[in-house]
Structure formats: C-alpha cells, structure tokens
C-alpha cells in the first residue's frame, strides 16, 4: 500500500515542480464526503485515503490551493470553470466536459 502512495506522491511532486515554473496558479480539487459511491460503473473509495492527506500537504507546500468539493471533484471543477473561478481544467480524461466545463486541457502521457 505504501509503495503505491510513495509512487503517486513522487509523480505528483514532479508535476508540482513543473507547474511551479509555469506562469499559472493552480487549484487542486478533491472529492468530498458527498461524492457518489460509484463512478463509471466502479465503486469508489468513500473515506479519504492516506494519499489524499499527503498530496494535499504537498500541494499546499508549493503554494497552490486545495479545495474539498462537497461531492464529486469533477462536477465541482466544471461549476468553477463555468463561473470563471478557474480558467481551465487540466485532466487525463474528458469527464468534465459533459458536466459543463468550458475549457479543458488534456494531459498527454
């Protein structure tokens, strides 16, 4: 379990380092307590895993914002984008598009 957490945190650290050199301010949005129990047919974790806690600390250490959505993070991001609170959403998939997101930047591996 810790190997997965450590590997994910290493990847996050690399991304945070790259973003810290970009002329942007980032807001990281996490799923909240009212998130759905299933997403795309898969059961989701209902309790905040250790990874969330550690990654939030890393994000804050880089000076970026952390937001806990009431429910689904993607739905929260779409609303934030519609209201102009965030200019764009950086994501690995397009799940925020049907939720009403206006500007999506896709992560290319």
Z-matrix of the N, CA and C atoms (Angstrom, degrees):
N
C 1 1.464
C 2 1.527 1 110.42
N 3 1.332 2 117.07 1 -45.21
C 4 1.469 3 119.36 2 -178.11
C 5 1.521 4 111.71 3 -67.92
N 6 1.334 5 117.48 4 -29.13
C 7 1.456 6 120.04 5 178.22
C 8 1.524 7 110.26 6 -62.87
N 9 1.332 8 116.79 7 -42.29
C 10 1.459 9 121.13 8 177.59
C 11 1.522 10 110.62 9 -63.55
N 12 1.328 11 116.83 10 -44.52
C 13 1.464 12 121.37 11 178.57
C 14 1.521 13 110.08 12 -61.43
N 15 1.330 14 117.14 13 -47.45
C 16 1.464 15 121.05 14 -179.13
C 17 1.529 16 111.73 15 -62.12
N 18 1.328 17 117.07 16 -42.93
C 19 1.462 18 121.47 17 179.30
C 20 1.527 19 110.86 18 -63.80
N 21 1.318 20 116.65 19 -43.44
C 22 1.465 21 121.07 20 178.96
C 23 1.520 22 111.11 21 -65.08
N 24 1.324 23 117.01 22 -39.97
C 25 1.466 24 120.57 23 178.73
C 26 1.523 25 111.38 24 -67.19
N 27 1.326 26 117.30 25 -35.57
C 28 1.460 27 121.13 26 176.56
C 29 1.526 28 109.97 27 -63.36
N 30 1.329 29 116.53 28 -44.05
C 31 1.467 30 120.73 29 177.15
C 32 1.526 31 110.82 30 -62.71
N 33 1.331 32 116.42 31 -43.82
C 34 1.464 33 120.44 32 178.86
C 35 1.524 34 110.56 33 -61.82
N 36 1.326 35 117.50 34 -43.44
C 37 1.460 36 121.51 35 179.65
C 38 1.529 37 110.77 36 -58.75
N 39 1.320 38 116.84 37 -42.43
C 40 1.463 39 121.30 38 178.24
C 41 1.527 40 110.56 39 -61.13
N 42 1.329 41 116.48 40 -44.66
C 43 1.469 42 121.20 41 178.84
C 44 1.524 43 110.56 42 -64.25
N 45 1.335 44 116.68 43 -44.07
C 46 1.465 45 120.41 44 179.83
C 47 1.525 46 111.20 45 -62.17
N 48 1.321 47 116.93 46 -39.68
C 49 1.473 48 120.54 47 177.11
C 50 1.526 49 110.45 48 -60.88
N 51 1.333 50 116.66 49 -45.53
C 52 1.462 51 120.49 50 -179.97
C 53 1.529 52 110.97 51 -64.42
N 54 1.324 53 116.74 52 -43.78
C 55 1.467 54 120.48 53 -179.82
C 56 1.525 55 112.23 54 -65.87
N 57 1.331 56 116.75 55 -29.93
C 58 1.466 57 119.77 56 -178.13
C 59 1.532 58 111.86 57 -66.94
N 60 1.328 59 117.21 58 -21.42
C 61 1.464 60 121.18 59 177.60
C 62 1.524 61 112.49 60 -90.51
N 63 1.323 62 116.92 61 -12.02
C 64 1.467 63 120.82 62 -178.85
C 65 1.532 64 109.61 63 -84.29
N 66 1.321 65 116.68 64 151.23
C 67 1.473 66 119.92 65 178.95
C 68 1.535 67 111.25 66 -80.43
N 69 1.331 68 115.81 67 57.66
C 70 1.468 69 121.75 68 -178.19
C 71 1.522 70 109.54 69 -136.02
N 72 1.318 71 115.25 70 158.69
C 73 1.463 72 120.77 71 168.82
C 74 1.518 73 105.97 72 -118.51
N 75 1.314 74 116.79 73 126.87
C 76 1.463 75 121.23 74 -173.55
C 77 1.523 76 112.32 75 -105.25
N 78 1.311 77 114.21 76 146.62
C 79 1.453 78 122.61 77 173.42
C 80 1.517 79 107.23 78 -121.96
N 81 1.312 80 116.85 79 121.78
C 82 1.461 81 122.28 80 179.15
C 83 1.519 82 108.20 81 -99.46
N 84 1.323 83 116.30 82 124.99
C 85 1.464 84 121.37 83 -176.98
C 86 1.523 85 109.00 84 -111.19
N 87 1.333 86 114.66 85 129.11
C 88 1.463 87 121.93 86 -178.79
C 89 1.527 88 110.16 87 -110.99
N 90 1.330 89 115.57 88 149.91
C 91 1.465 90 120.53 89 174.48
C 92 1.519 91 109.82 90 -57.03
N 93 1.335 92 115.94 91 143.80
C 94 1.456 93 121.54 92 179.06
C 95 1.519 94 112.20 93 -104.18
N 96 1.318 95 115.32 94 -175.34
C 97 1.461 96 121.74 95 -176.10
C 98 1.523 97 113.46 96 -63.71
N 99 1.324 98 117.90 97 -25.57
C 100 1.461 99 120.89 98 -177.48
C 101 1.527 100 112.77 99 -96.12
N 102 1.322 101 116.95 100 18.87
C 103 1.465 102 119.99 101 178.85
C 104 1.531 103 109.65 102 -65.65
N 105 1.332 104 116.50 103 153.79
C 106 1.467 105 119.10 104 179.61
C 107 1.529 106 111.13 105 -65.36
N 108 1.320 107 116.48 106 152.55
C 109 1.469 108 120.25 107 -179.42
C 110 1.525 109 111.88 108 -78.73
N 111 1.340 110 117.27 109 -17.52
C 112 1.466 111 121.82 110 177.77
C 113 1.529 112 109.37 111 -131.59
N 114 1.332 113 115.27 112 141.97
C 115 1.463 114 121.15 113 179.24
C 116 1.523 115 107.46 114 -137.13
N 117 1.321 116 117.15 115 123.45
C 118 1.464 117 122.45 116 -177.97
C 119 1.531 118 110.92 117 51.52
N 120 1.335 119 116.16 118 40.33
C 121 1.460 120 121.33 119 176.86
C 122 1.516 121 114.99 120 78.96
N 123 1.320 122 117.88 121 4.53
C 124 1.465 123 121.95 122 -178.61
C 125 1.523 124 109.72 123 -116.03
N 126 1.319 125 115.69 124 137.36
C 127 1.462 126 120.32 125 177.88
C 128 1.524 127 108.94 126 -68.43
N 129 1.329 128 116.59 127 134.57
C 130 1.464 129 120.50 128 -179.64
C 131 1.522 130 110.46 129 -105.06
N 132 1.312 131 115.63 130 159.50
C 133 1.461 132 121.96 131 179.16
C 134 1.522 133 108.33 132 -70.30
N 135 1.322 134 116.66 133 131.32
C 136 1.466 135 119.17 134 -178.13
C 137 1.525 136 112.43 135 -94.99
N 138 1.318 137 118.17 136 -23.45
C 139 1.468 138 121.32 137 177.17
C 140 1.528 139 108.42 138 -98.61
N 141 1.328 140 116.57 139 150.67
C 142 1.463 141 119.88 140 178.11
C 143 1.522 142 109.88 141 -69.68
N 144 1.319 143 117.30 142 117.28
C 145 1.464 144 119.18 143 178.68
C 146 1.532 145 111.49 144 -72.24
N 147 1.317 146 115.19 145 165.20
C 148 1.465 147 122.30 146 177.65
C 149 1.530 148 110.73 147 -54.16
N 150 1.325 149 116.49 148 -36.81
C 151 1.462 150 120.88 149 -179.58
C 152 1.527 151 111.48 150 -58.06
N 153 1.333 152 117.84 151 -41.30
C 154 1.463 153 120.93 152 178.87
C 155 1.522 154 110.33 153 -59.29
N 156 1.319 155 116.52 154 -47.65
C 157 1.467 156 120.62 155 -176.71
C 158 1.522 157 111.32 156 -62.62
N 159 1.326 158 115.98 157 -45.88
C 160 1.463 159 119.92 158 -179.03
C 161 1.527 160 111.65 159 -69.26
N 162 1.325 161 116.57 160 -39.30
C 163 1.466 162 118.63 161 -178.53
C 164 1.528 163 111.14 162 -69.18
N 165 1.326 164 117.40 163 -35.79
C 166 1.467 165 120.31 164 176.81
C 167 1.525 166 110.65 165 -62.08
N 168 1.319 167 116.83 166 -40.64
C 169 1.466 168 120.77 167 178.37
C 170 1.529 169 110.50 168 -63.01
N 171 1.329 170 116.95 169 -41.25
C 172 1.465 171 120.75 170 179.38
C 173 1.527 172 110.73 171 -65.70
N 174 1.323 173 116.71 172 -44.80
C 175 1.469 174 121.22 173 179.92
C 176 1.528 175 110.12 174 -59.21
N 177 1.323 176 116.75 175 -45.90
C 178 1.469 177 121.19 176 179.51
C 179 1.526 178 111.39 177 -64.78
N 180 1.335 179 117.05 178 -37.09
C 181 1.465 180 120.89 179 -179.97
C 182 1.530 181 111.30 180 -62.70
N 183 1.327 182 116.97 181 -29.46
C 184 1.462 183 121.25 182 177.21
C 185 1.528 184 112.09 183 -83.58
N 186 1.331 185 116.68 184 -1.99
C 187 1.459 186 120.62 185 177.61
C 188 1.517 187 114.83 186 87.06
N 189 1.321 188 117.34 187 10.12
C 190 1.459 189 120.95 188 178.04
C 191 1.525 190 109.74 189 -90.28
N 192 1.321 191 115.60 190 162.95
C 193 1.461 192 121.40 191 -178.39
C 194 1.526 193 111.69 192 -87.52
N 195 1.323 194 115.19 193 148.25
C 196 1.462 195 122.93 194 174.56
C 197 1.524 196 107.46 195 -121.20
N 198 1.320 197 116.00 196 129.12
C 199 1.460 198 122.20 197 177.60
C 200 1.521 199 108.30 198 -124.69
N 201 1.326 200 115.77 199 130.60
C 202 1.460 201 120.73 200 172.70
C 203 1.518 202 107.22 201 -96.92
N 204 1.322 203 115.98 202 113.65
C 205 1.463 204 120.20 203 177.92
C 206 1.523 205 109.11 204 -66.56
N 207 1.307 206 115.73 205 156.50
C 208 1.464 207 119.18 206 174.22
C 209 1.524 208 109.86 207 -66.04
N 210 1.327 209 115.03 208 -40.86
C 211 1.459 210 121.47 209 -178.88
C 212 1.512 211 110.37 210 -128.89
N 213 1.328 212 115.73 211 -115.00
C 214 1.455 213 122.80 212 -177.42
C 215 1.533 214 110.91 213 -75.72
N 216 1.324 215 116.78 214 128.21
C 217 1.467 216 121.61 215 -178.65
C 218 1.525 217 111.54 216 -62.02
N 219 1.329 218 117.24 217 -39.47
C 220 1.462 219 119.82 218 -178.55
C 221 1.529 220 111.39 219 -64.58
N 222 1.319 221 117.30 220 -39.84
C 223 1.466 222 120.79 221 177.69
C 224 1.531 223 110.10 222 -65.11
N 225 1.326 224 116.13 223 -41.10
C 226 1.473 225 120.92 224 178.34
C 227 1.529 226 110.69 225 -62.67
N 228 1.326 227 116.60 226 -43.51
C 229 1.463 228 120.80 227 178.61
C 230 1.524 229 111.75 228 -61.93
N 231 1.324 230 116.84 229 -41.78
C 232 1.464 231 120.43 230 179.41
C 233 1.527 232 110.50 231 -60.45
N 234 1.321 233 117.21 232 -43.49
C 235 1.471 234 121.16 233 178.58
C 236 1.530 235 110.22 234 -65.54
N 237 1.330 236 116.83 235 -43.44
C 238 1.468 237 120.45 236 178.78
C 239 1.527 238 110.61 237 -60.11
N 240 1.334 239 116.67 238 -38.40
C 241 1.457 240 121.72 239 179.22
C 242 1.527 241 110.79 240 -69.40
N 243 1.325 242 117.58 241 -42.12
C 244 1.470 243 121.79 242 177.86
C 245 1.525 244 111.31 243 -60.64
N 246 1.331 245 116.88 244 -38.86
C 247 1.467 246 121.97 245 -177.15
C 248 1.529 247 113.02 246 -83.93
N 249 1.330 248 117.71 247 -3.69
C 250 1.453 249 121.05 248 179.75
C 251 1.520 250 114.12 249 80.52
N 252 1.326 251 117.43 250 13.07
C 253 1.466 252 121.19 251 178.27
C 254 1.524 253 109.71 252 -72.41
N 255 1.330 254 116.27 253 -37.23
C 256 1.467 255 121.50 254 172.30
C 257 1.527 256 107.21 255 -122.58
N 258 1.328 257 116.28 256 141.75
C 259 1.462 258 120.96 257 -177.67
C 260 1.520 259 112.67 258 -76.96
N 261 1.331 260 116.27 259 -34.66
C 262 1.461 261 121.00 260 -176.32
C 263 1.526 262 109.24 261 -152.61
N 264 1.328 263 114.79 262 161.83
C 265 1.462 264 121.11 263 178.77
C 266 1.521 265 107.71 264 -118.91
N 267 1.320 266 116.48 265 122.72
C 268 1.459 267 122.67 266 177.11
C 269 1.519 268 107.44 267 -94.36
N 270 1.333 269 117.47 268 121.55
C 271 1.458 270 121.15 269 -174.39
C 272 1.527 271 111.12 270 -149.36
N 273 1.319 272 115.81 271 161.07
C 274 1.465 273 121.23 272 176.75
C 275 1.529 274 111.66 273 -85.96
N 276 1.327 275 117.15 274 -18.59
C 277 1.465 276 120.80 275 -178.99
C 278 1.526 277 109.44 276 -135.02
N 279 1.310 278 117.03 277 177.17
C 280 1.457 279 120.92 278 -178.06
C 281 1.512 280 113.66 279 -102.80
N 282 1.328 281 117.19 280 24.96
C 283 1.465 282 120.80 281 -176.01
C 284 1.525 283 113.52 282 -61.95
N 285 1.316 284 118.03 283 -21.96
C 286 1.467 285 120.45 284 -179.51
C 287 1.528 286 111.99 285 -80.56
N 288 1.326 287 117.18 286 -18.60
C 289 1.463 288 120.39 287 -177.71
C 290 1.529 289 112.58 288 -61.46
N 291 1.353 290 119.85 289 -50.52
C 292 1.471 291 118.70 290 178.71
C 293 1.531 292 113.17 291 -67.08
N 294 1.327 293 117.12 292 -14.00
C 295 1.463 294 120.95 293 178.76
C 296 1.531 295 111.79 294 -85.13
N 297 1.331 296 116.15 295 -2.33
C 298 1.458 297 120.03 296 175.68
C 299 1.514 298 115.84 297 106.28
N 300 1.324 299 117.94 298 10.29
C 301 1.466 300 120.26 299 178.71
C 302 1.528 301 109.84 300 -63.16
N 303 1.318 302 116.34 301 142.91
C 304 1.464 303 122.67 302 -176.87
C 305 1.531 304 112.73 303 -94.31
N 306 1.335 305 116.66 304 -37.11
C 307 1.466 306 121.04 305 -175.60
C 308 1.525 307 109.45 306 -137.42
N 309 1.327 308 115.62 307 117.76
C 310 1.465 309 121.16 308 -177.18
C 311 1.525 310 108.78 309 -121.46
N 312 1.322 311 115.96 310 131.13
C 313 1.461 312 122.50 311 173.58
C 314 1.518 313 106.72 312 -107.96
N 315 1.325 314 116.75 313 120.99
C 316 1.460 315 120.21 314 -175.80
C 317 1.521 316 110.46 315 -91.75
N 318 1.325 317 115.32 316 133.92
C 319 1.462 318 121.53 317 175.47
C 320 1.522 319 107.58 318 -76.80
N 321 1.328 320 116.55 319 125.88
C 322 1.458 321 121.16 320 177.53
C 323 1.519 322 107.52 321 -106.71
N 324 1.316 323 115.81 322 122.29
C 325 1.478 324 120.29 323 -177.62
C 326 1.501 325 111.40 324 -78.65
